[in-house]
Every structure is written in structure tokens, then in C-alpha cells.
Amino acid sequence: MSAPAVSTPAQAEPVELLALPPMRAVLRLAVPTTFVMVLATATNVLYTYFVSRLGSEAIAAVSLVFPISLLVGTAMTGGLGGGVASAIARALGAGRPGYAVEIAEHAIGLAVAVGVAFGLAMILGGTFVFRLMSGPRVDPAVLDAAAGFGRILFGGAVITFTGGMFDSMLRGEGNVRVPSTWSSVSLTLQMVLTPICMFALGMGLPGAAVALLASQFLATIPRAYYVFGGKGVIHPAPVPHRIRRGPLREILQVGVPASLSTIVNYLGLMILTTVVARLGTAHLAAWGLCTRFDFLLMSFAYGFAVAVLTLVGLATGARRPDRARVYVLRAGVCIVALLSIPAVVLWWNPSLWISVFSSDPEIQEVGTAYFRLVGPSYPFVAVSMVLAFAFQGLGHATIPLFWMIVRVVGVLAASIVCTQWLGLGERAVFAAVAVGNITSSIVMVTLFRWTERRVAAAI
């Protein structure tokens, strides 16, 4: 059997990244991804705007689907995808490019298998899931709209997962140019196709899901050509020559805890969505609009987080833990400065976001309370996100998983007690979320410093 193909000239790229000044290395990887996140923000704003033109029932329906979409998408990109990027980065940092090829081949198989399995599960059981999430006060028409939208969106999960896995593989080798380019193409296509499918073709809300999947599919084709065409640092085959436990273990020892952490976080969001839904349809719609902004904003932090994952992984593989610490510090400073601006602006004038989508006074009131209470905690959430990805780069994703469980259980318990037993309203839920965000950041900083010192002592 021939040895896995590796691109010799391109192998210098990971080494060059480690040789760059820390801030320059962080920005070199973070800026292209952050640009894509800016484009994603514009796309999602337009996406939400188009949905809002269909009325409050459509907004509420997408609010039910949104947490699940976030859960599975982030579980793949930040979970299994993060495990793949970390494993490839550590292998390349340690001078083992052939092993990185094997990891990439196993990653592709995992993405396809998980995408097909999840798509079938949601096609068959999606209605049941949405019924569990919706409360008795939610209009049955909202449930029907959510089920139809979700069947299309999640039925094409294999497209989303495979394209995302290609990006994770490339980021692991320090290549953010190709993922950024084709993600930008996908998002631009989505902005164009969404109104065409929804309104020009008369498909309504399902048209939004069709447009998203079509855009992702078209942008996945050139990604596959790049990965399998021998243009990168490593040259994986579409199917591994044989299934081996070593590459799977490298992926899963980081990917599974990271995915579980994401699942725990978004299951918490789903339950919180259920808690808020029981307060009324307007509360659910406002919650959906505000949490959508949260995740649009956190997408900026994602650019710095994935940069940290790659750089910390390379530094860990190269046995340079001092470098890993500096990367985290530089990225943390950047993202806190970046997110402090929208936190202050929305605390001052929440209607800047809410009024774009709805003039309903009750939605406006609930949304204002959300941004006044939760908005100031945005920089703390970003720090926690960067540190979670840094843990993946170290190869230690179990520690943040345990803390995530504690945090989510605490916020849920406080929210349920306040609303169901004490008779308090949405402000109690929002306050619990804000306190959880701030506390989580402090604990994650402490845990990372402890873990990083242990890794350095073991080298």
C-alpha cells in the first residue's frame, strides 16, 4: 500500500505560523474567518427580515427550529469539527503529516454518517420534538410551520455537515483562505436565493430552508475539489484505506466532549425556549429575535476562537506551551474589545435591533428587557468561547464539558424556580442567563490556567 500523499512545499505553512509574532498569527487566522462572520451576520439579518415579512407565526416557528439548528451545526463545527482541526494541527505541529492525512479521511466518513443519521431522525421525529418544545399557549399553526421548515432544513444535514468538515480539516492545517472564500460564496448565494424561493417562487417559509441548502451544496463542490485535488498541505482520499482506532481516537477524544458541551449548552437553550414560550407567543418571538442576535454576535468571537484552536494545537504538538498561553491572551483581548461596543450600544438603545423585525409593543418590551440585562455579559461569553476552543487545541475538552453541565443546570434551575414556583416573569430568566455568563467566564479562565500549567509540566 502506498504512503498517504502529502504536499511537501505546503508543509512549511504550519511552521511559519508558529514563527510569526503571536498577535500577527492570531489576526492572520482570525480576520478572514471574522470577515465571513460579518457576512453571515448580514445574511442572517436579511434571513430573519424575510421570515418576519410572513408574520409573527413564522418568526415563532423559526424560533422553535433555531435552537436545534444551532445545536447540531455547532456540535459539528465546534465539536467534531473542532476535534478534527485540533487533531490535524497537533499532528502537523509534531511533524506527522501522514497521520494527519489518516485523521482527515476518517473525519469525512464521520461527517457523512452523522449527517445522514441526523437527517433521517429529524424527518421522522421532528414534529414530536417541536411539540415537546412548544407550550400550550403557542398557536398550533406555529408548530405545523416549524415541522415543515425543519424537515427540509435538517433533511439536508449531510450537505451542511460535509461542507463544514472540509472547512475544519483545512483550518487544522492553517488554511483559512479556502473556507473563508467558499463560505462567503455560500452566504452571498443564500442572500440572493432566499427571497427568490420564498416570494418569487411562492414557497413561503420552506423556501428559506431550500435556499440555504442549495447555497451550501453549490459551495461544497469547490471545497471538495480543493481537498481531494491535492492542493492543500495534506491529500486525503474520499474514503479511508482502512478504519483505524488511532485516528478516530484522536478526533473523538476532543470532538465528543466538545460536541457534548455544545449539546448541553443548546439543550439548555431549548429548555429555556420552552420556559419562555409558556409565557406567550410574543415572548417566544422576542426571545427568538434576541437569541438570534446573540449568536450573530458570537460569530465574531468564533473567528478568534478557531484561530486559537489551530494555533494552540500547533504549539501543543510542537511542545511549545508558552506560545499557546500567549495566543489565548492576545485573542481574548481582541474579542473583549470588539464585543464591548455592541454590548453598550444595545443596552443604550435595544430597539435598534428589535424594531427592524417587529413593531409589536409586547415584543418590543420583552426584547428591551433582554438586552438591558443580558447585553452587558456579551464580552464574558466571548472569553468563555475562546477558552473552550483553546482547551480543544490542548487536547483537553473534557474539563469545559463538566463546567458547561454545571452552568446550564444552574441557569435552568434558577429560571424554572423563578417562573414556575415564584411567579416571576421573563426578567428573572434574563438575569439568570447574565449571571451564568459572567460566572462562566471567571471559572473558565481559572480552569484554563490550571490545565495549561499541567500540560507544560508534562512536556
N, C-alpha and C positions, 0 to 999 in steps of 0.2 A: 504493500500500500504506500502511495506517495505521501510525503510530508505535506501538512497543510500549507497552502500558499500564503506568503507574506510579502508585503511591499517594502523592500529594503530602503529605498530613498525616503519614504514617508515615515519610517520608524523614528527619525530624528525629532518629529513633532512633539511627542510627549516629553522628551529630554529637553527640548527648547523651552517648553512651558515651565519646567522646574527651574530653568536658568534665568527666567525673566524676573524682574523685581516683583514682589508679591502683589502690589496694587495693580500693576500693569497686567499681570497674569489673570487676576480676578476680572478686571474690566475686559480683557480680550475675550474671555469666555462668556461673561455676563451680558455685555452690551448687545451682541446680536440676538441673544435669546430674549432680552428685555425689549428690544425693538419689536420682536414678534408678539410679545405680550401686550405692547401698546396697540398693535394692530388687532390683536384678539379682543382687547377692551373695546375698540371701536366696533368690531364685528358683533360683539355680544350686546353692546348698547343698541345697535341697529336691530339685532335679532329680537331683543326684548321689546323694542319700539314696534316692530312689525306685529309681534304677537299681541301687544296691547291694543292695536287697531281692531282686533277681533272682540274686545270687551274684557270685562273683569273675570268672566268664567274661563277664558283662555289663559289669562295671567295666572289664575289659581291652579289650573290644570298643569301648566308648566312648572309651577311652584312645587307640585307633588312629584313630578318627574325629576326635577333639578337635583335634589339631594342624591338620588340613586345614580344619575349620570355622573355627578361629581365623585361619588364613592368609587364606582368601577373605573372611571377614567384615571383618577389619581392613584388608585390601587395598582393600576398597570404602569403608569409613567413614573410615579414616585415610589411605587412598591417594587413589583417585579422588574420594571424598567430600571429603577434605581439600583436594584441588586445586580442587574446585568452591567450597567455602567460602572458600578463600583468594582465588580469582579474583573472586567476588562481593563480598567485603569490600574488596578493593583497588579494584574499580570504583566501589563506593559511596563509599569514602573519597576517591576522586579526583573525585567529583561526576558520575559517568557511570551513572545508574540504567538508562537504556535499554540500555546494553551489558550490564549485569548481568542483564537480562531474557533477552537472547540466550544468555548463558552458562547460565542455568538451563534454558532449553529444550533446549539441546544435552546438558546433563547428564542429563535424563530419558531421552532416547534412548539414551545410553551405558549407563545402568543397566539398561534393558530388554534391550538387545542382549547385554551381558555376562552378565546373569542367565540368559537362555535358552541361550546358548552353553555356559556352565559347567555348567548343569543337564544338558544332553544329554551332555556329555563324561563326567560322573561316573556317569550312568545306564549308559552303555556301557562305561566303563573303570574304574569304581570298584573292582571285585573285583581287577583286576590291580594297582592302586595299593596296596591293603591287603595283598596278597600280598607285594609288594616290602617293605613296612614291617615285616611280621611275620617273626620269626626261626623257625628250625626247632624251637625248644622251645615255641613258642606252640601251644596246642591248636587244631586245625582248626575246632572249633566256635566259637572266638572270631572267626576270620576270616569265617565264614559270618554270624555275628551282626553284625559290623561292616559287611559288604557290604549286608545288608538294611536296616540302620539308615541307612547313608549314602545309599542310593538314594532313600529318601523325603526325608531332610533336604535333600540337595543338589538333588534334582529340583524342589524348590520355591524354588530360589535367586532366581528373578526376583521373588518376593514380598519376600524379605529385602533384596535389592539396591535395589528401587524405594522401599520404605519408608525405608531408610537414606539414599537420595539426597534424598528430601524433607526429612529432618532436616538434612542437610548444607547444602542450599540455605537453609533458614530460619536456621541458625546463622551462615551467611555474612552475613546481614542483621542479625545481632544478636538474633535471636529464639530464646531457649532455652525459652520457656514452652510453646509448642505441641509441640516434640519431647519435652520432659520429660513433659508431660501424657499424651500418647498412648503413649509408651514405658512409662510406669507402668501404663497400662491393659493394654497387651500383656503385661507381666510378671505382672500380677495374674491375668489370664486364664490364662496358662501354669501358674501355681501351682495353679489350680483344675482345669484340663483334664488336666494330666499324670497324676495318679492315676486320674482317670476313664477316660482312654483306655488306660492301662497295665493297670489292675487291674479296674475295674468292667466295662469292655468286653472284657477279656481279650486285648488286643492285644500285651501284653508290651513288649519294648524298642522295636519300631516305633511303638508308641503314643506314646512320648516325642517322637519326631520329628513325628508327626501333630499333637500338642498344640501344639508350638512353632510350626509353620507356620500352624495355624488361628488362633492368638493374634495372630501378626504380620499376617495378612491382615485380620482384623477391625479392627485398629488402624491399618492403612494407609488404609482408606477415608476416615476423617475428616481424615487428613493431606492426602490428595488434594483433598478438598473445600476445605480451607483454602488450599492453594497455588493451585488453579485458580479459586477463588471470589472472588478479588480482595480478600482480607482482609489480605495482607501488604504489605511495602514494595514488592515487585515483583509483577507479574502475568504470569507466563509462560503460554504456550499449551501444551497437551499435546504438540504436535509443532512443531518449529521451522518458520517460514515457508520458510526455505531453509537448507541446510547451508553454513556459512561456516568458513573456516580460522581466522579470528581467535579466536572463542570457543573452538573446540576446542583451539587452541594455548594459550590461557590456562589451560584446565583441565589439559591433558596435560603442560605444561612443569613443573607441580608434581605432578600426580596420578600420572604414570608413574614418576618417580623415587621418589616416596613409596610407591607400590604395590610397586615392585621392592624397595625397602628392606624392606617388610613381608614380601614373598615370600621374600627371602633369609633374614630372621630366622626365619620359620616353617618354611622348608625345613630350616634348621639344627635347629629343634626336632624336625621329623620324623625327621631322621637321628639325632639324639640319642635319640629314642624307639626307633629301631631298635637302636642300640647298647645301650641299657638292656634292651630286650626279649630280647636274646641272653643276658642274664644269668638269665632265667627269668620265668615268668608273675607271680610275686609281686612281682618287681622292676618289671615293667611296670605292674602295678596300683598300686603305691606311687608310681611316677613320675607316673602319670596323676592320682592324687589330689593330689599335691603341686603339680604344674604347674597344675592347675585352681585351686588356691588362689592361686598366683602371679597368674594372670590375673584372678581375682576382686579381688585386692588392687590390681592395676594399673588396674582400672576406676575406682578412686578418683582416681588420677593423670589418667585420661582426662578427667574433668570439668574439671580445671585446664588440661590441655593444649589442649582445644578452645576454652576461653576465651582462652588465649594466642594461638591461631591467628587467631581473629576480631579480637582487639584489635591484634595486630601487623599483620595485613592492613590494617585500617582506618588505623592510624598510618602504615604504609608508603605507602598510596595518598594520604594527606593530607600526605605529605612531612614527617613528624614522627618521625624515627628515635630521638630521645632518649626519646620516650614508649614506643616498643617495648621499649627496654632496661629501663625501669622495670617494665613489665608482666611481663617474664620473671623479673626478680628477685623481685617480690612473689609470683608464683605458685610459684616454686621454694622459697621459704622456707615457704610454707604446706604444700606437699606433703611436704617433708622432715620437718616436724614431725608431720604426720598419719601417715606410714608408719613412722616410727621406733617407734611404740607396738607395732603387731603384730609388727614385726621382733624386738623384745626379748621379747615375750610368748611367741612360738613358739620362740625359741631356748631360753627357760627351760623350756617345757613343750610339746613338739611333739605330744603325744598329745591335746591339746585339739582338734586338727583331725582327726587320723588315726583316733582311736578312735570318732568319730562314724559312720564308714563301715565300719570293719573291725576285728575283734579278732584277726586272723591275726598271730601273733608275728613272722613274717618281714616282712610288710608294715609292721608297727609299727617294726621295727628299721631297715628301709631309709628309711622316712619320717622317722624321728628324725634319721638321719644327714643327710638332705637339709636339713631346717630348721635344724639346727645349723651347717651350712656355708654354705648359700645365703641363709638368712633375714637375716643382718646386712647383706646387699648390697641389700635392697629399696629403701631411700631413694635409693641411687645409680641404680637402674633408673628410678625416678620422675623424677629430674632429667634423665636422658637422654631420656625420653619427652616431657617438657615442651619441651626444647630442639629435639627433632625437629619438633614442631608449630610452634615458633617459626620454624624455617627455612622451613616451608611458608608461614607468614604473610609472610615476607620475599620469597617467590617464588623461593627458592634451595633446592630439595630434593635437588639432585644431590650436594652435599657430604656430608650424612649418609648417603647411599646408599653412597658409596665407603667410608666408615668402617665401615658395617654389614657390608659384604663382608669387610673385613679382620678385624673382630671375630669374625664367625661362622666364618670359615675357621680362625682361631686356636684358638677353643674346640673346634671339631670335631677339628682335628688333634691337639690335646693329649688329648682324650678317647679317640680311636681308638688313638693310640700307647699310652696308659696301659693300656687294657683289652685290646687285641688283641696288642700286642707285649710289654708289660712284665708282663702278667698281673695287673694291679691291678683292683680292684672298683669298685663304684658311687661310693665316696668320692672317687676320682680325678676322675670325671665331675663330681660336685657342686663340687669345689674349682675345676675349670677354669671352670665357669659363674660362680662367685662372683668369681673374679679378673677374668673378662671383663666382668662387670657394673660393677665398681669402675673398671677402666681406661677403659671406655667413657664413663662419666660425666666423668672428668677430660678426656678428649680432646674430648668434645662441648662442654664449657664453653670450651675454648681455641678450637675452630673457630668457635663462635658469636660470640665476641668479635671475632675476626678478620673474619668476614663482615659483621657489623653495622657495623663501622668502615668497611669498603669501601663498603657501601650508603650510609652517611651522607656519605662523601666524594664520592659520585657525584651527590648531590642538589644 
